[in-house]
Amino acid sequence: MLRGLMQERPLLVSSLIEHAARCHPQAEIVSRTSEGPLHRCTYADICRRSRQVANALTALGVVPGERIATLAWNGYRHMELYYGVSGMGAVLHTINPRLFPEQIEYIVRHAEDQFLFFDLGFIPLVEKLAQAVPGVRGFVVMTDRAHLPVCDIPGLLCYEDLLGAASDAYDWPQFDEHTASSLCYTSGTTGNPKGVLYSHRSSVLHAWAACAVDGLAIGVAETLLLVVPMFHVNAWGMPYAGAMSGARLVMPGPALDGKSVYELLRDEQVTLALGVPTVWRMLLQHVDGAGLKPRDELCLRRVVIGGSSAPRAMTEAFANTFGAFVVHAWGMTEMSPVGTVCNLLPKHEDYTFEQRLDIQEKQGRAVYGVEMKIVDDQGERLPQDGQAAGHLLVRGPWITSGYYRDEGGGIVDADGFFDTGDVATIDLDGYLQITDRSKDVIKSGGEWISSIALENAAVAHPAVAEAAVIGAAHDKWQERPLLVVVRKPGEALTRETMLEFLQGRVANWWIPDDVAFVDELPHTATGKLHKLRLREMFKDYRLPSA
């Protein structure tokens, strides 16, 4: 083999923020802070202060490879830690504060976190946590001296005091690009959460994929609203993609209600927003209830929806009410997370609106770097004809090869493919459609029924706020669908009206055998429907047809 004569420079996270400071120094980062007001800074400011973070951590005795935890919302200080911690060679461990306290305690111990940085709103949580994690050497509240609270946390440090005492002169170390950069634990709906350990190389390559036109098309002309939390798979890699492209970033802090999100969309002239359906549902309800006119007030062009399936009714609402195109995307914590993005092809320009909605319901096509296949129960590859449904397996340079500390053992097959746990089809154009989680698919009389498709059909009813479908035991068919519905306030939706609405929208034999109405549905810490808990709630439920 003839070796190429190209320079060898490692792909490191620190190179992203240095690039942003050189090429996009005045591009803005807007943050809603825990203290209250909006904060504005630039990529040049983030770069300078992230160097101070690295110097401050060095002064605290942190060495490369040690884990530094955060319990924080989306904001400029959290972004400084993204670069300061990873850039010096330590590992940024973002913790989801919505996990159960016992789970947070477990993952802090499991990761062997050395310091914990946290926002003001998490003081009660950290006061309890501090007693249970003696291995943590110090706790840093992410505020200034004026807002430093009186609290019972041993070894409490003030973030701004640490940075104020640290120089902004720092030479980022150069090291192997395969070095760990960040750590994120899965939500753990069954068993203990498992850690996914990202590398500098994987994070930079993933950012490139996000910036690509056929990825999420992140560019310097965009203003991004990061509704997706920075503790959820590194905010889908957007803090890295933002620095790579120079895109303006808007961070909502702890205020994710519909009114607060709408105000940021309007006041900061956001062009691209990213988040899970739960938050967008609150936004749409606020717009509807307040009688707002987003088309006249906003300049929102695209909405990226991931984390769980984007209901057709939500895609339609953004198009009609906001004039915004929904980009359906799919991935996992184990995939950094972007795997597929649902952009339209040139041939779709002549499609009707309804035909385009059919495409947008799919999770999209694989971005370069992600290879997918679907297999049957015996592991045999199935055709990509849009009809055959099988277990979805993936591999690529930003997809996990194993969980942290080898939890769960070997998780890839002989060819390096990771089993996602999803059941899916892939059509002739390469569009992926998730039909269910393997553990959630309803097996009725030997045939599979997609709970996701039923849920998306149900939420299209104007009286439905949210819906979930689970399998209920049946003497003849093994399982039949049970539809669980949350009505919108003031609506008097009945079982009969709901089932009649579904006629013609799904196959007749998919129609649920019953409808149950509840005040709210259980969700995981990442905002997804918690099907395991829902099945426990209805474990003794008897279908009328059983």
C-alpha positions as CSV (number, residue, x, y, z in Angstrom):
1,M,0.0,0.0,0.0
2,L,1.2,3.5,-0.9
3,R,0.7,5.8,2.1
4,G,-0.7,9.3,1.3
5,L,1.2,12.4,2.0
6,M,-1.4,14.2,4.2
7,Q,-0.8,15.9,7.5
8,E,-2.0,14.0,10.5
9,R,-4.0,16.1,12.9
10,P,-6.2,14.5,15.5
11,L,-9.9,15.2,15.5
12,L,-10.3,16.8,18.9
13,V,-13.3,18.6,20.5
14,S,-11.0,21.5,21.4
15,S,-10.4,22.1,17.6
16,L,-14.1,23.0,17.2
17,I,-14.2,25.8,19.6
18,E,-10.9,27.2,18.5
19,H,-12.2,27.1,14.9
20,A,-15.3,29.0,16.0
21,A,-13.3,31.6,17.9
22,R,-11.1,32.2,14.8
23,C,-13.7,32.1,12.0
24,H,-17.0,33.0,13.8
25,P,-15.8,35.1,16.9
26,Q,-18.9,37.3,17.0
27,A,-21.5,34.6,16.4
28,E,-23.9,34.8,19.4
29,I,-24.9,32.3,22.1
30,V,-28.1,33.4,23.9
31,S,-29.0,31.7,27.1
32,R,-31.9,31.9,29.5
33,T,-30.2,31.6,32.8
34,S,-31.1,30.0,36.1
35,E,-30.7,33.4,37.7
36,G,-33.5,34.8,35.5
37,P,-32.3,37.2,32.7
38,L,-31.1,36.4,29.2
39,H,-27.3,36.2,28.8
40,R,-25.5,37.0,25.6
41,C,-22.0,36.0,24.6
42,T,-20.0,34.9,21.6
43,Y,-18.0,31.9,20.5
44,A,-14.9,33.9,21.2
45,D,-16.1,34.3,24.8
46,I,-17.0,30.6,25.1
47,C,-13.5,29.7,23.8
48,R,-11.8,32.1,26.3
49,R,-13.8,30.9,29.3
50,S,-13.5,27.2,28.3
51,R,-9.7,27.7,28.6
52,Q,-10.3,29.1,32.1
53,V,-12.3,26.0,32.9
54,A,-9.4,23.8,31.9
55,N,-7.0,25.8,34.0
56,A,-9.4,25.8,37.0
57,L,-9.8,22.0,36.8
58,T,-6.1,21.6,36.6
59,A,-5.7,23.7,39.7
60,L,-8.3,21.4,41.4
61,G,-6.0,18.4,40.6
62,V,-8.1,17.0,37.8
63,V,-6.1,14.8,35.4
64,P,-6.9,13.4,32.0
65,G,-9.4,10.6,31.9
66,E,-11.2,11.6,35.1
67,R,-14.9,12.1,34.9
68,I,-16.5,15.5,35.6
69,A,-20.3,15.4,36.0
70,T,-22.9,18.1,35.3
71,L,-26.5,18.5,36.4
72,A,-27.4,21.5,34.3
73,W,-29.8,22.9,31.7
74,N,-28.9,24.4,28.4
75,G,-26.8,27.5,28.8
76,Y,-23.5,29.1,28.1
77,R,-21.7,27.8,31.3
78,H,-22.7,24.3,30.4
79,M,-21.3,24.8,26.9
80,E,-18.0,26.1,28.5
81,L,-17.8,22.8,30.3
82,Y,-18.4,20.9,27.1
83,Y,-15.1,22.3,25.8
84,G,-13.1,22.9,28.9
85,V,-13.5,19.5,30.4
86,S,-13.1,17.4,27.2
87,G,-10.5,19.7,25.8
88,M,-8.1,19.2,28.7
89,G,-8.5,15.4,28.3
90,A,-11.0,14.7,31.0
91,V,-14.4,13.2,30.4
92,L,-17.6,15.3,30.5
93,H,-20.4,13.2,32.2
94,T,-23.8,14.9,31.6
95,I,-26.4,13.6,34.0
96,N,-30.1,13.7,33.3
97,P,-31.7,15.3,36.4
98,R,-35.1,13.8,35.5
99,L,-33.8,10.3,36.5
100,F,-34.8,8.9,39.8
101,P,-32.5,10.0,42.7
102,E,-31.4,6.4,43.1
103,Q,-30.4,6.2,39.5
104,I,-28.4,9.4,39.7
105,E,-26.6,8.2,42.7
106,Y,-25.9,4.9,40.9
107,I,-24.4,6.5,37.8
108,V,-22.3,9.0,39.8
109,R,-20.8,6.1,41.6
110,H,-20.5,3.9,38.5
111,A,-18.8,6.7,36.6
112,E,-16.6,7.6,39.6
113,D,-17.2,11.3,39.0
114,Q,-14.6,13.5,40.7
115,F,-16.4,16.8,40.6
116,L,-20.1,17.7,40.1
117,F,-21.1,21.0,38.4
118,F,-24.8,22.0,38.9
119,D,-27.3,24.7,38.2
120,L,-29.0,26.7,41.0
121,G,-32.3,24.8,40.6
122,F,-30.7,21.5,41.5
123,I,-29.5,22.5,45.0
124,P,-32.1,20.4,46.8
125,L,-31.2,17.4,44.7
126,V,-27.5,17.8,45.2
127,E,-27.9,18.3,49.0
128,K,-29.3,14.8,49.2
129,L,-27.0,13.4,46.6
130,A,-23.8,14.7,48.3
131,Q,-24.3,12.5,51.3
132,A,-24.5,9.3,49.2
133,V,-21.5,9.9,46.9
134,P,-18.4,10.3,49.1
135,G,-16.1,9.7,46.1
136,V,-17.0,13.2,44.7
137,R,-14.2,15.5,45.7
138,G,-16.1,18.8,45.2
139,F,-19.4,20.4,44.1
140,V,-19.5,23.5,42.0
141,V,-22.7,25.6,41.7
142,M,-22.8,27.3,38.3
143,T,-23.4,30.9,39.3
144,D,-21.6,33.9,40.6
145,R,-20.9,35.0,44.2
146,A,-23.9,37.3,44.3
147,H,-26.3,34.4,43.7
148,L,-24.4,31.9,45.8
149,P,-27.1,30.3,48.1
150,V,-26.8,29.1,51.7
151,C,-27.0,25.3,51.5
152,D,-25.8,22.1,53.1
153,I,-23.4,20.8,50.5
154,P,-19.8,19.9,51.6
155,G,-16.9,21.3,49.6
156,L,-19.2,23.8,47.8
157,L,-17.4,25.9,45.2
158,C,-18.6,28.9,43.1
159,Y,-18.2,28.6,39.3
160,E,-17.5,32.2,38.6
161,D,-15.0,32.4,41.5
162,L,-13.1,29.4,40.0
163,L,-13.0,31.0,36.5
164,G,-12.1,34.4,37.9
165,A,-9.0,32.9,39.5
166,A,-8.0,31.1,36.4
167,S,-6.0,32.4,33.4
168,D,-7.4,32.3,29.9
169,A,-4.0,31.3,28.5
170,Y,-4.1,27.6,27.9
171,D,-2.6,25.4,25.1
172,W,-5.0,22.6,24.4
173,P,-3.1,19.3,24.6
174,Q,-2.8,17.1,21.5
175,F,-3.6,13.4,22.1
176,D,-5.1,10.4,20.4
177,E,-8.4,11.2,18.8
178,H,-9.9,8.0,20.1
179,T,-9.6,9.3,23.7
180,A,-12.9,9.5,25.6
181,S,-14.5,12.9,25.4
182,S,-17.9,12.5,27.1
183,L,-20.1,10.0,28.9
184,C,-23.9,9.7,28.7
185,Y,-26.0,7.1,30.4
186,T,-29.1,5.5,28.9
187,S,-32.3,6.2,30.8
188,G,-32.6,2.7,32.0
189,T,-36.3,1.8,31.8
190,T,-35.2,-1.8,32.7
191,G,-32.2,-2.5,35.0
192,N,-29.6,0.1,35.8
193,P,-28.7,2.8,33.3
194,K,-25.7,2.0,31.0
195,G,-23.0,4.4,30.0
196,V,-22.1,5.3,26.4
197,L,-18.6,6.6,26.2
198,Y,-18.0,8.9,23.2
199,S,-14.6,9.7,21.8
200,H,-13.2,13.0,20.4
201,R,-13.1,11.4,16.9
202,S,-16.7,10.2,17.1
203,S,-18.0,13.6,18.3
204,V,-16.2,15.5,15.6
205,L,-17.3,13.1,12.8
206,H,-20.9,13.2,14.1
207,A,-20.8,17.0,14.0
208,W,-19.7,16.9,10.4
209,A,-22.7,14.6,9.6
210,A,-25.1,17.0,11.3
211,C,-23.7,20.0,9.3
212,A,-24.0,18.2,6.0
213,V,-26.8,19.4,3.7
214,D,-28.3,15.9,3.6
215,G,-27.9,15.7,7.4
216,L,-29.4,18.5,9.5
217,A,-27.9,21.2,7.3
218,I,-26.5,23.2,10.2
219,G,-24.9,26.3,8.8
220,V,-23.7,29.8,9.6
221,A,-27.0,31.4,8.4
222,E,-29.1,29.4,11.0
223,T,-30.2,30.4,14.4
224,L,-30.8,27.2,16.4
225,L,-33.1,26.8,19.4
226,L,-31.7,23.9,21.4
227,V,-34.8,22.6,23.1
228,V,-33.2,19.2,23.3
229,P,-31.3,19.1,26.6
230,M,-27.6,19.2,26.8
231,F,-27.8,16.2,29.2
232,H,-29.6,14.2,26.5
233,V,-27.0,12.7,24.1
234,N,-25.0,16.0,24.1
235,A,-28.0,17.9,22.8
236,W,-27.9,15.7,19.7
237,G,-24.3,17.1,19.1
238,M,-25.5,20.6,18.4
239,P,-23.0,22.4,20.6
240,Y,-20.3,20.8,18.5
241,A,-22.1,21.3,15.2
242,G,-22.7,24.9,16.1
243,A,-19.1,25.6,16.7
244,M,-18.1,23.8,13.5
245,S,-20.5,25.9,11.4
246,G,-20.7,29.2,13.3
247,A,-24.4,28.9,13.7
248,R,-26.1,31.2,16.3
249,L,-27.3,29.2,19.3
250,V,-30.3,30.0,21.6
251,M,-30.5,28.0,24.8
252,P,-33.8,28.0,26.8
253,G,-32.4,27.0,30.2
254,P,-35.0,25.4,32.5
255,A,-38.0,27.2,30.9
256,L,-39.4,24.6,28.4
257,D,-43.1,25.5,28.7
258,G,-45.0,26.5,25.5
259,K,-45.1,30.3,26.3
260,S,-41.4,30.5,27.1
261,V,-40.4,28.5,24.0
262,Y,-42.6,30.6,21.8
263,E,-41.1,33.9,23.1
264,L,-37.6,32.7,22.3
265,L,-38.7,31.6,18.8
266,R,-40.2,35.1,18.3
267,D,-37.7,37.4,20.0
268,E,-34.5,35.6,18.8
269,Q,-35.7,35.1,15.3
270,V,-35.0,31.3,15.4
271,T,-34.9,29.6,12.0
272,L,-34.3,26.0,13.2
273,A,-35.5,24.4,16.4
274,L,-34.7,20.9,17.7
275,G,-36.6,18.9,20.4
276,V,-38.8,16.0,21.3
277,P,-42.5,15.7,20.6
278,T,-43.4,16.3,24.3
279,V,-42.1,19.9,24.2
280,W,-43.6,20.6,20.8
281,R,-47.0,19.4,22.0
282,M,-46.8,22.1,24.8
283,L,-45.9,24.7,22.2
284,L,-48.7,23.8,19.9
285,Q,-51.2,23.8,22.7
286,H,-50.0,27.3,23.8
287,V,-50.3,28.7,20.3
288,D,-53.8,27.2,19.9
289,G,-54.9,28.4,23.4
290,A,-53.5,31.9,23.0
291,G,-54.8,32.4,19.5
292,L,-51.3,33.3,18.2
293,K,-50.3,33.6,14.6
294,P,-46.8,32.1,14.2
295,R,-46.7,32.6,10.5
296,D,-46.8,36.3,11.0
297,E,-44.6,36.6,14.1
298,L,-41.9,34.0,13.6
299,C,-39.2,33.2,11.0
300,L,-39.0,29.5,11.9
301,R,-38.2,27.4,8.8
302,R,-37.5,24.0,10.1
303,V,-38.3,21.9,13.2
304,V,-36.2,18.8,13.9
305,I,-38.2,16.2,15.8
306,G,-36.5,13.2,17.4
307,G,-36.4,11.1,20.6
308,S,-39.7,9.5,19.6
309,S,-41.9,9.3,16.6
310,A,-43.2,12.6,15.2
311,P,-47.0,12.3,14.8
312,R,-48.4,13.2,11.4
313,A,-50.8,15.7,13.0
314,M,-47.8,17.5,14.6
315,T,-46.0,17.7,11.3
316,E,-49.1,19.0,9.6
317,A,-49.7,21.6,12.4
318,F,-46.2,23.0,12.0
319,A,-46.6,23.2,8.2
320,N,-50.0,24.9,8.3
321,T,-49.7,27.0,11.5
322,F,-46.0,27.9,11.5
323,G,-45.1,27.5,7.8
324,A,-42.2,25.3,9.1
325,F,-41.0,22.0,7.6
326,V,-40.6,19.1,10.1
327,V,-37.4,17.2,9.7
328,H,-38.0,13.8,11.3
329,A,-34.8,12.2,12.6
330,W,-33.9,9.0,14.4
331,G,-31.1,7.8,16.5
332,M,-30.1,6.6,20.0
333,T,-27.8,7.5,22.9
334,E,-25.7,4.6,21.6
335,M,-25.5,6.4,18.2
336,S,-24.4,9.9,19.4
337,P,-27.4,10.0,18.3
338,V,-28.0,10.9,14.7
339,G,-28.6,7.8,12.4
340,T,-31.2,8.9,9.9
341,V,-32.7,12.2,8.7
342,C,-35.9,12.6,6.7
343,N,-35.1,15.1,4.0
344,L,-37.1,15.0,0.8
345,L,-35.6,13.9,-2.5
346,P,-36.0,15.9,-5.8
347,K,-38.7,13.6,-7.0
348,H,-40.9,14.6,-4.1
349,E,-41.2,18.2,-5.3
350,D,-44.1,17.2,-7.4
351,Y,-45.9,15.3,-4.6
352,T,-49.1,16.6,-3.1
353,F,-49.0,17.9,0.5
354,E,-50.5,14.6,1.7
355,Q,-48.0,12.6,-0.2
356,R,-45.1,14.6,1.3
357,L,-46.6,14.0,4.8
358,D,-46.5,10.3,4.0
359,I,-42.7,10.6,3.5
360,Q,-42.2,12.8,6.5
361,E,-43.8,10.2,8.8
362,K,-40.7,8.0,8.1
363,Q,-37.6,8.4,10.1
364,G,-35.5,9.2,7.0
365,R,-32.4,8.0,5.2
366,A,-29.1,7.1,6.8
367,V,-26.5,9.8,6.9
368,Y,-23.0,9.0,5.6
369,G,-21.2,7.0,8.3
370,V,-24.2,5.0,9.4
371,E,-24.9,1.5,7.8
372,M,-28.2,-0.1,8.5
373,K,-29.8,-3.6,7.9
374,I,-32.9,-5.3,9.0
375,V,-32.9,-9.0,9.9
376,D,-35.5,-11.7,10.8
377,D,-35.5,-13.6,14.1
378,Q,-32.8,-16.0,12.8
379,G,-30.5,-13.1,11.9
380,E,-31.0,-13.4,8.1
381,R,-31.0,-10.1,6.2
382,L,-34.4,-9.0,4.9
383,P,-35.1,-7.0,1.7
384,Q,-35.3,-3.2,1.7
385,D,-38.7,-3.2,-0.1
386,G,-40.6,-1.1,2.4
387,Q,-42.7,-4.1,3.3
388,A,-40.5,-6.6,5.2
389,A,-40.2,-5.6,8.9
390,G,-37.4,-6.9,10.9
391,H,-34.9,-6.1,13.7
392,L,-32.9,-3.0,13.0
393,L,-29.1,-3.3,13.3
394,V,-26.5,-0.4,12.7
395,R,-22.8,0.2,12.6
396,G,-20.6,3.2,12.1
397,P,-17.8,5.4,13.5
398,W,-20.0,7.2,16.1
399,I,-22.0,4.1,17.2
400,T,-21.1,2.3,20.4
401,S,-19.0,-0.9,20.4
402,G,-19.9,-1.6,24.1
403,Y,-21.2,-0.1,27.3
404,Y,-18.9,1.6,29.8
405,R,-17.2,-0.9,32.1
406,D,-18.5,-3.6,29.8
407,E,-22.0,-3.5,31.3
408,G,-24.2,-6.0,29.4
409,G,-21.2,-7.8,27.8
410,G,-20.8,-8.0,24.1
411,I,-23.5,-5.9,22.3
412,V,-22.3,-6.1,18.7
413,D,-22.5,-9.1,16.3
414,A,-19.6,-10.7,14.5
415,D,-19.9,-8.1,11.7
416,G,-19.8,-5.2,14.2
417,F,-23.6,-4.4,14.0
418,F,-25.4,-3.1,17.1
419,D,-29.0,-4.3,17.7
420,T,-31.1,-1.1,18.2
421,G,-34.0,-3.0,19.7
422,D,-36.3,-1.4,17.1
423,V,-38.4,-3.1,14.5
424,A,-38.4,-1.3,11.1
425,T,-38.8,-1.4,7.4
426,I,-36.4,0.2,4.8
427,D,-37.8,1.1,1.4
428,L,-36.3,1.2,-2.0
429,D,-35.1,4.8,-1.6
430,G,-33.5,4.0,1.7
431,Y,-36.1,5.6,4.0
432,L,-36.3,3.9,7.4
433,Q,-39.6,3.6,9.1
434,I,-39.6,2.4,12.8
435,T,-42.7,0.3,13.3
436,D,-42.1,-0.4,17.0
437,R,-39.7,-1.3,19.7
438,S,-39.1,-5.0,19.8
439,K,-40.5,-5.2,23.3
440,D,-43.5,-3.0,22.4
441,V,-44.7,-4.6,19.2
442,I,-48.2,-6.2,19.6
443,K,-48.3,-9.8,18.4
444,S,-51.9,-10.6,17.5
445,G,-52.6,-14.0,15.9
446,G,-49.1,-14.4,14.7
447,E,-49.1,-10.9,13.0
448,W,-47.4,-7.7,14.2
449,I,-49.3,-4.5,14.9
450,S,-47.4,-1.3,15.2
451,S,-48.2,0.6,18.4
452,I,-46.4,3.7,16.9
453,A,-48.7,3.8,13.9
454,L,-51.8,3.5,16.0
455,E,-50.6,6.2,18.4
456,N,-49.9,8.6,15.6
457,A,-53.3,7.9,14.1
458,A,-55.0,8.5,17.4
459,V,-53.3,11.9,18.2
460,A,-54.6,13.2,14.9
461,H,-58.0,13.5,16.6
462,P,-58.5,17.1,17.6
463,A,-59.7,16.1,21.1
464,V,-56.7,13.9,21.9
465,A,-53.7,15.5,23.8
466,E,-51.7,12.3,23.9
467,A,-52.1,8.6,23.2
468,A,-50.3,5.3,23.9
469,V,-51.0,1.8,22.7
470,I,-50.0,-1.4,24.5
471,G,-50.8,-5.1,24.0
472,A,-53.5,-6.6,26.3
473,A,-53.9,-10.3,26.9
474,H,-56.5,-12.0,24.7
475,D,-57.6,-15.7,24.9
476,K,-57.8,-16.2,21.2
477,W,-55.4,-13.7,19.6
478,Q,-52.7,-13.7,22.3
479,E,-52.6,-9.9,22.3
480,R,-54.9,-7.2,21.1
481,P,-54.3,-3.4,21.1
482,L,-55.5,-1.3,24.0
483,L,-55.5,2.5,23.3
484,V,-54.9,4.7,26.3
485,V,-55.8,8.3,25.7
486,V,-55.4,11.7,27.5
487,R,-58.2,14.1,26.4
488,K,-57.5,17.7,25.8
489,P,-59.0,20.0,28.6
490,G,-62.7,20.4,28.2
491,E,-63.1,17.6,25.6
492,A,-65.7,14.8,26.1
493,L,-64.3,12.2,23.7
494,T,-65.9,8.8,24.0
495,R,-64.6,5.3,23.3
496,E,-67.0,4.9,20.3
497,T,-66.1,8.2,18.8
498,M,-62.4,7.4,19.1
499,L,-62.7,4.0,17.5
500,E,-64.9,5.4,14.7
501,F,-62.2,8.0,14.0
502,L,-59.6,5.3,13.4
503,Q,-61.7,3.5,10.8
504,G,-60.0,3.9,7.4
505,R,-56.8,5.4,9.0
506,V,-55.3,2.0,9.9
507,A,-56.0,-1.6,8.9
508,N,-59.3,-2.8,10.2
509,W,-57.7,-5.7,12.1
510,W,-55.4,-3.1,13.8
511,I,-58.4,-1.2,15.4
512,P,-57.9,-1.4,19.2
513,D,-60.3,-3.6,21.1
514,D,-60.8,-1.0,23.7
515,V,-60.0,2.6,24.8
516,A,-59.1,3.7,28.3
517,F,-59.0,7.3,29.3
518,V,-56.4,8.6,31.8
519,D,-55.4,12.1,33.2
520,E,-51.8,11.6,32.2
521,L,-49.4,9.1,30.7
522,P,-46.1,8.0,32.3
523,H,-42.9,9.1,30.6
524,T,-39.3,8.2,30.8
525,A,-36.6,10.7,32.0
526,T,-36.0,11.6,28.3
527,G,-39.7,12.4,27.6
528,K,-40.6,9.1,25.8
529,L,-43.7,7.1,26.7
530,H,-42.9,4.7,29.5
531,K,-44.5,1.6,28.1
532,L,-43.2,-0.7,30.9
533,R,-44.9,1.4,33.5
534,L,-48.0,1.7,31.4
535,R,-48.2,-2.1,31.1
536,E,-47.9,-2.4,34.8
537,M,-50.8,0.0,35.3
538,F,-53.0,-2.1,33.0
539,K,-51.6,-5.6,33.9
540,D,-55.0,-6.7,35.2
541,Y,-57.0,-5.1,32.5
542,R,-59.6,-7.3,30.8
543,L,-60.5,-6.5,27.2
544,P,-64.3,-6.7,26.5
545,S,-63.5,-9.0,23.6
546,A,-61.3,-11.4,25.6
